[in-house]
């Protein structure tokens, strides 16, 4: 599953997604419904018409390219468990990242991210750091 951080870094020209996917086209790359919301939030936050149009075109291209993993019961169950564990340990991560981690665990997915700091707090999440060259 590709995290929002990777997509934003790609939009800014700092990550080449095609390079990371190259040779692994047989693997199912996807994004989460949470990521879709985060990307669309960026579109709606744009204050200038040109910036909004550019962001919107980028997001629509992403939505055309990658399947979207919806939130489901296994993810919700995993989310609740992670939330309780991290909260009790005083190691909470951002609420959206918590949903992404839960989805990856629930569905046995690797998380492609440029934000390893948050996800490193959850040993059960397998992470690929796509911000590295």
mmCIF file of the C-alpha atoms, coordinates in Angstrom:
data_MODEL
# 
_entry.id   MODEL 
# 
loop_
_atom_site.group_PDB 
_atom_site.id 
_atom_site.type_symbol 
_atom_site.label_atom_id 
_atom_site.label_alt_id 
_atom_site.label_comp_id 
_atom_site.label_asym_id 
_atom_site.label_entity_id 
_atom_site.label_seq_id 
_atom_site.pdbx_PDB_ins_code 
_atom_site.Cartn_x 
_atom_site.Cartn_y 
_atom_site.Cartn_z 
_atom_site.occupancy 
_atom_site.B_iso_or_equiv 
_atom_site.pdbx_formal_charge 
_atom_site.auth_seq_id 
_atom_site.auth_comp_id 
_atom_site.auth_asym_id 
_atom_site.auth_atom_id 
_atom_site.pdbx_PDB_model_num 
ATOM 1   C CA . UNK A 1 1   ? 0.000   0.000  0.000   1.00 0.00 ? 1   UNK A CA 1 
ATOM 2   C CA . UNK A 1 2   ? 1.348   3.398  -0.980  1.00 0.00 ? 2   UNK A CA 1 
ATOM 3   C CA . UNK A 1 3   ? 1.177   6.081  1.723   1.00 0.00 ? 3   UNK A CA 1 
ATOM 4   C CA . UNK A 1 4   ? 0.201   9.690  1.095   1.00 0.00 ? 4   UNK A CA 1 
ATOM 5   C CA . UNK A 1 5   ? 3.723   10.834 1.996   1.00 0.00 ? 5   UNK A CA 1 
ATOM 6   C CA . UNK A 1 6   ? 5.125   8.982  -1.030  1.00 0.00 ? 6   UNK A CA 1 
ATOM 7   C CA . UNK A 1 7   ? 2.526   10.455 -3.368  1.00 0.00 ? 7   UNK A CA 1 
ATOM 8   C CA . UNK A 1 8   ? 3.205   13.985 -2.144  1.00 0.00 ? 8   UNK A CA 1 
ATOM 9   C CA . UNK A 1 9   ? 6.955   13.485 -2.521  1.00 0.00 ? 9   UNK A CA 1 
ATOM 10  C CA . UNK A 1 10  ? 6.318   12.157 -6.041  1.00 0.00 ? 10  UNK A CA 1 
ATOM 11  C CA . UNK A 1 11  ? 4.236   15.230 -6.890  1.00 0.00 ? 11  UNK A CA 1 
ATOM 12  C CA . UNK A 1 12  ? 7.104   17.418 -5.656  1.00 0.00 ? 12  UNK A CA 1 
ATOM 13  C CA . UNK A 1 13  ? 9.595   15.511 -7.817  1.00 0.00 ? 13  UNK A CA 1 
ATOM 14  C CA . UNK A 1 14  ? 11.504  13.978 -4.901  1.00 0.00 ? 14  UNK A CA 1 
ATOM 15  C CA . UNK A 1 15  ? 10.332  10.363 -5.317  1.00 0.00 ? 15  UNK A CA 1 
ATOM 16  C CA . UNK A 1 16  ? 9.983   8.438  -8.557  1.00 0.00 ? 16  UNK A CA 1 
ATOM 17  C CA . UNK A 1 17  ? 7.156   5.956  -7.996  1.00 0.00 ? 17  UNK A CA 1 
ATOM 18  C CA . UNK A 1 18  ? 7.732   4.271  -11.352 1.00 0.00 ? 18  UNK A CA 1 
ATOM 19  C CA . UNK A 1 19  ? 11.280  3.385  -10.280 1.00 0.00 ? 19  UNK A CA 1 
ATOM 20  C CA . UNK A 1 20  ? 9.987   1.664  -7.140  1.00 0.00 ? 20  UNK A CA 1 
ATOM 21  C CA . UNK A 1 21  ? 7.333   -0.279 -9.054  1.00 0.00 ? 21  UNK A CA 1 
ATOM 22  C CA . UNK A 1 22  ? 9.623   -1.213 -11.945 1.00 0.00 ? 22  UNK A CA 1 
ATOM 23  C CA . UNK A 1 23  ? 10.212  -4.970 -12.027 1.00 0.00 ? 23  UNK A CA 1 
ATOM 24  C CA . UNK A 1 24  ? 7.388   -5.548 -9.542  1.00 0.00 ? 24  UNK A CA 1 
ATOM 25  C CA . UNK A 1 25  ? 4.430   -4.974 -11.845 1.00 0.00 ? 25  UNK A CA 1 
ATOM 26  C CA . UNK A 1 26  ? 3.051   -8.362 -10.785 1.00 0.00 ? 26  UNK A CA 1 
ATOM 27  C CA . UNK A 1 27  ? 2.589   -7.080 -7.227  1.00 0.00 ? 27  UNK A CA 1 
ATOM 28  C CA . UNK A 1 28  ? -0.724  -5.432 -6.267  1.00 0.00 ? 28  UNK A CA 1 
ATOM 29  C CA . UNK A 1 29  ? 0.082   -1.775 -5.508  1.00 0.00 ? 29  UNK A CA 1 
ATOM 30  C CA . UNK A 1 30  ? -2.841  0.165  -4.041  1.00 0.00 ? 30  UNK A CA 1 
ATOM 31  C CA . UNK A 1 31  ? -3.822  3.120  -1.899  1.00 0.00 ? 31  UNK A CA 1 
ATOM 32  C CA . UNK A 1 32  ? -6.184  3.352  1.059   1.00 0.00 ? 32  UNK A CA 1 
ATOM 33  C CA . UNK A 1 33  ? -9.466  5.243  1.232   1.00 0.00 ? 33  UNK A CA 1 
ATOM 34  C CA . UNK A 1 34  ? -7.691  7.214  3.984   1.00 0.00 ? 34  UNK A CA 1 
ATOM 35  C CA . UNK A 1 35  ? -5.016  8.264  1.488   1.00 0.00 ? 35  UNK A CA 1 
ATOM 36  C CA . UNK A 1 36  ? -7.704  9.347  -0.962  1.00 0.00 ? 36  UNK A CA 1 
ATOM 37  C CA . UNK A 1 37  ? -9.196  11.602 1.717   1.00 0.00 ? 37  UNK A CA 1 
ATOM 38  C CA . UNK A 1 38  ? -5.799  13.080 2.570   1.00 0.00 ? 38  UNK A CA 1 
ATOM 39  C CA . UNK A 1 39  ? -5.051  13.805 -1.094  1.00 0.00 ? 39  UNK A CA 1 
ATOM 40  C CA . UNK A 1 40  ? -8.464  15.386 -1.685  1.00 0.00 ? 40  UNK A CA 1 
ATOM 41  C CA . UNK A 1 41  ? -8.022  17.445 1.479   1.00 0.00 ? 41  UNK A CA 1 
ATOM 42  C CA . UNK A 1 42  ? -4.917  18.930 -0.144  1.00 0.00 ? 42  UNK A CA 1 
ATOM 43  C CA . UNK A 1 43  ? -6.976  19.840 -3.204  1.00 0.00 ? 43  UNK A CA 1 
ATOM 44  C CA . UNK A 1 44  ? -9.626  21.590 -1.116  1.00 0.00 ? 44  UNK A CA 1 
ATOM 45  C CA . UNK A 1 45  ? -7.019  23.467 0.925   1.00 0.00 ? 45  UNK A CA 1 
ATOM 46  C CA . UNK A 1 46  ? -5.445  25.033 -2.150  1.00 0.00 ? 46  UNK A CA 1 
ATOM 47  C CA . UNK A 1 47  ? -6.281  28.725 -2.109  1.00 0.00 ? 47  UNK A CA 1 
ATOM 48  C CA . UNK A 1 48  ? -5.284  29.582 -5.672  1.00 0.00 ? 48  UNK A CA 1 
ATOM 49  C CA . UNK A 1 49  ? -7.286  28.327 -8.645  1.00 0.00 ? 49  UNK A CA 1 
ATOM 50  C CA . UNK A 1 50  ? -4.211  27.174 -10.593 1.00 0.00 ? 50  UNK A CA 1 
ATOM 51  C CA . UNK A 1 51  ? -2.793  25.297 -7.627  1.00 0.00 ? 51  UNK A CA 1 
ATOM 52  C CA . UNK A 1 52  ? -6.151  23.644 -6.961  1.00 0.00 ? 52  UNK A CA 1 
ATOM 53  C CA . UNK A 1 53  ? -6.463  22.573 -10.606 1.00 0.00 ? 53  UNK A CA 1 
ATOM 54  C CA . UNK A 1 54  ? -2.912  21.160 -10.619 1.00 0.00 ? 54  UNK A CA 1 
ATOM 55  C CA . UNK A 1 55  ? -3.477  19.237 -7.382  1.00 0.00 ? 55  UNK A CA 1 
ATOM 56  C CA . UNK A 1 56  ? -6.828  17.970 -8.574  1.00 0.00 ? 56  UNK A CA 1 
ATOM 57  C CA . UNK A 1 57  ? -5.328  16.672 -11.818 1.00 0.00 ? 57  UNK A CA 1 
ATOM 58  C CA . UNK A 1 58  ? -2.573  14.923 -9.868  1.00 0.00 ? 58  UNK A CA 1 
ATOM 59  C CA . UNK A 1 59  ? -5.056  13.281 -7.479  1.00 0.00 ? 59  UNK A CA 1 
ATOM 60  C CA . UNK A 1 60  ? -7.341  12.164 -10.300 1.00 0.00 ? 60  UNK A CA 1 
ATOM 61  C CA . UNK A 1 61  ? -4.362  10.580 -12.077 1.00 0.00 ? 61  UNK A CA 1 
ATOM 62  C CA . UNK A 1 62  ? -3.507  8.695  -8.879  1.00 0.00 ? 62  UNK A CA 1 
ATOM 63  C CA . UNK A 1 63  ? -7.115  7.539  -8.499  1.00 0.00 ? 63  UNK A CA 1 
ATOM 64  C CA . UNK A 1 64  ? -7.093  6.290  -12.101 1.00 0.00 ? 64  UNK A CA 1 
ATOM 65  C CA . UNK A 1 65  ? -3.794  4.452  -11.589 1.00 0.00 ? 65  UNK A CA 1 
ATOM 66  C CA . UNK A 1 66  ? -4.180  2.659  -8.239  1.00 0.00 ? 66  UNK A CA 1 
ATOM 67  C CA . UNK A 1 67  ? -7.005  0.561  -6.810  1.00 0.00 ? 67  UNK A CA 1 
ATOM 68  C CA . UNK A 1 68  ? -8.428  1.807  -3.518  1.00 0.00 ? 68  UNK A CA 1 
ATOM 69  C CA . UNK A 1 69  ? -8.560  -0.413 -0.446  1.00 0.00 ? 69  UNK A CA 1 
ATOM 70  C CA . UNK A 1 70  ? -11.755 0.467  1.453   1.00 0.00 ? 70  UNK A CA 1 
ATOM 71  C CA . UNK A 1 71  ? -12.090 0.489  5.209   1.00 0.00 ? 71  UNK A CA 1 
ATOM 72  C CA . UNK A 1 72  ? -13.533 -2.837 6.305   1.00 0.00 ? 72  UNK A CA 1 
ATOM 73  C CA . UNK A 1 73  ? -14.273 -4.853 9.428   1.00 0.00 ? 73  UNK A CA 1 
ATOM 74  C CA . UNK A 1 74  ? -10.841 -6.562 9.687   1.00 0.00 ? 74  UNK A CA 1 
ATOM 75  C CA . UNK A 1 75  ? -9.174  -3.149 9.439   1.00 0.00 ? 75  UNK A CA 1 
ATOM 76  C CA . UNK A 1 76  ? -11.511 -1.662 12.060  1.00 0.00 ? 76  UNK A CA 1 
ATOM 77  C CA . UNK A 1 77  ? -10.786 -4.542 14.453  1.00 0.00 ? 77  UNK A CA 1 
ATOM 78  C CA . UNK A 1 78  ? -7.032  -4.155 13.962  1.00 0.00 ? 78  UNK A CA 1 
ATOM 79  C CA . UNK A 1 79  ? -7.315  -0.370 14.329  1.00 0.00 ? 79  UNK A CA 1 
ATOM 80  C CA . UNK A 1 80  ? -9.087  -0.687 17.683  1.00 0.00 ? 80  UNK A CA 1 
ATOM 81  C CA . UNK A 1 81  ? -6.443  -3.112 18.967  1.00 0.00 ? 81  UNK A CA 1 
ATOM 82  C CA . UNK A 1 82  ? -3.527  -0.945 17.816  1.00 0.00 ? 82  UNK A CA 1 
ATOM 83  C CA . UNK A 1 83  ? -5.165  2.175  19.208  1.00 0.00 ? 83  UNK A CA 1 
ATOM 84  C CA . UNK A 1 84  ? -5.540  0.578  22.640  1.00 0.00 ? 84  UNK A CA 1 
ATOM 85  C CA . UNK A 1 85  ? -1.987  -0.817 22.645  1.00 0.00 ? 85  UNK A CA 1 
ATOM 86  C CA . UNK A 1 86  ? -0.268  2.370  21.472  1.00 0.00 ? 86  UNK A CA 1 
ATOM 87  C CA . UNK A 1 87  ? -2.340  4.561  23.762  1.00 0.00 ? 87  UNK A CA 1 
ATOM 88  C CA . UNK A 1 88  ? -1.585  2.392  26.811  1.00 0.00 ? 88  UNK A CA 1 
ATOM 89  C CA . UNK A 1 89  ? 2.124   2.469  25.958  1.00 0.00 ? 89  UNK A CA 1 
ATOM 90  C CA . UNK A 1 90  ? 2.133   6.249  25.367  1.00 0.00 ? 90  UNK A CA 1 
ATOM 91  C CA . UNK A 1 91  ? 3.364   5.724  21.783  1.00 0.00 ? 91  UNK A CA 1 
ATOM 92  C CA . UNK A 1 92  ? 0.433   7.012  19.711  1.00 0.00 ? 92  UNK A CA 1 
ATOM 93  C CA . UNK A 1 93  ? 0.849   7.908  16.067  1.00 0.00 ? 93  UNK A CA 1 
ATOM 94  C CA . UNK A 1 94  ? -1.294  10.190 13.920  1.00 0.00 ? 94  UNK A CA 1 
ATOM 95  C CA . UNK A 1 95  ? -4.903  9.074  13.509  1.00 0.00 ? 95  UNK A CA 1 
ATOM 96  C CA . UNK A 1 96  ? -4.689  8.584  9.736   1.00 0.00 ? 96  UNK A CA 1 
ATOM 97  C CA . UNK A 1 97  ? -1.403  6.708  10.024  1.00 0.00 ? 97  UNK A CA 1 
ATOM 98  C CA . UNK A 1 98  ? -3.013  4.456  12.609  1.00 0.00 ? 98  UNK A CA 1 
ATOM 99  C CA . UNK A 1 99  ? -5.706  3.489  10.081  1.00 0.00 ? 99  UNK A CA 1 
ATOM 100 C CA . UNK A 1 100 ? -3.070  2.817  7.404   1.00 0.00 ? 100 UNK A CA 1 
ATOM 101 C CA . UNK A 1 101 ? -1.057  0.638  9.763   1.00 0.00 ? 101 UNK A CA 1 
ATOM 102 C CA . UNK A 1 102 ? -4.186  -1.286 10.730  1.00 0.00 ? 102 UNK A CA 1 
ATOM 103 C CA . UNK A 1 103 ? -5.101  -1.880 7.081   1.00 0.00 ? 103 UNK A CA 1 
ATOM 104 C CA . UNK A 1 104 ? -1.614  -3.166 6.299   1.00 0.00 ? 104 UNK A CA 1 
ATOM 105 C CA . UNK A 1 105 ? -1.646  -5.564 9.238   1.00 0.00 ? 105 UNK A CA 1 
ATOM 106 C CA . UNK A 1 106 ? -5.207  -6.739 8.572   1.00 0.00 ? 106 UNK A CA 1 
ATOM 107 C CA . UNK A 1 107 ? -4.512  -7.429 4.897   1.00 0.00 ? 107 UNK A CA 1 
ATOM 108 C CA . UNK A 1 108 ? -0.879  -8.518 5.067   1.00 0.00 ? 108 UNK A CA 1 
ATOM 109 C CA . UNK A 1 109 ? 0.374   -5.552 3.066   1.00 0.00 ? 109 UNK A CA 1 
ATOM 110 C CA . UNK A 1 110 ? 3.729   -3.798 3.000   1.00 0.00 ? 110 UNK A CA 1 
ATOM 111 C CA . UNK A 1 111 ? 3.505   -0.036 3.538   1.00 0.00 ? 111 UNK A CA 1 
ATOM 112 C CA . UNK A 1 112 ? 5.449   2.115  1.082   1.00 0.00 ? 112 UNK A CA 1 
ATOM 113 C CA . UNK A 1 113 ? 6.086   5.393  2.901   1.00 0.00 ? 113 UNK A CA 1 
ATOM 114 C CA . UNK A 1 114 ? 8.373   8.376  3.231   1.00 0.00 ? 114 UNK A CA 1 
ATOM 115 C CA . UNK A 1 115 ? 7.299   8.667  6.883   1.00 0.00 ? 115 UNK A CA 1 
ATOM 116 C CA . UNK A 1 116 ? 9.086   5.809  8.618   1.00 0.00 ? 116 UNK A CA 1 
ATOM 117 C CA . UNK A 1 117 ? 9.261   7.614  11.962  1.00 0.00 ? 117 UNK A CA 1 
ATOM 118 C CA . UNK A 1 118 ? 5.562   7.143  12.741  1.00 0.00 ? 118 UNK A CA 1 
ATOM 119 C CA . UNK A 1 119 ? 5.265   3.611  11.458  1.00 0.00 ? 119 UNK A CA 1 
ATOM 120 C CA . UNK A 1 120 ? 8.437   2.361  13.166  1.00 0.00 ? 120 UNK A CA 1 
ATOM 121 C CA . UNK A 1 121 ? 6.464   2.387  16.437  1.00 0.00 ? 121 UNK A CA 1 
ATOM 122 C CA . UNK A 1 122 ? 4.435   -0.597 15.217  1.00 0.00 ? 122 UNK A CA 1 
ATOM 123 C CA . UNK A 1 123 ? 6.557   -3.723 14.843  1.00 0.00 ? 123 UNK A CA 1 
ATOM 124 C CA . UNK A 1 124 ? 3.791   -5.600 13.011  1.00 0.00 ? 124 UNK A CA 1 
ATOM 125 C CA . UNK A 1 125 ? 3.860   -3.172 10.063  1.00 0.00 ? 125 UNK A CA 1 
ATOM 126 C CA . UNK A 1 126 ? 6.338   -4.042 7.340   1.00 0.00 ? 126 UNK A CA 1 
ATOM 127 C CA . UNK A 1 127 ? 7.611   -0.759 5.906   1.00 0.00 ? 127 UNK A CA 1 
ATOM 128 C CA . UNK A 1 128 ? 9.488   0.139  2.719   1.00 0.00 ? 128 UNK A CA 1 
ATOM 129 C CA . UNK A 1 129 ? 11.095  3.562  2.832   1.00 0.00 ? 129 UNK A CA 1 
ATOM 130 C CA . UNK A 1 130 ? 10.468  5.019  -0.622  1.00 0.00 ? 130 UNK A CA 1 
ATOM 131 C CA . UNK A 1 131 ? 12.179  8.288  0.245   1.00 0.00 ? 131 UNK A CA 1 
ATOM 132 C CA . UNK A 1 132 ? 15.567  6.574  0.033   1.00 0.00 ? 132 UNK A CA 1 
ATOM 133 C CA . UNK A 1 133 ? 17.325  6.631  -3.327  1.00 0.00 ? 133 UNK A CA 1 
# 
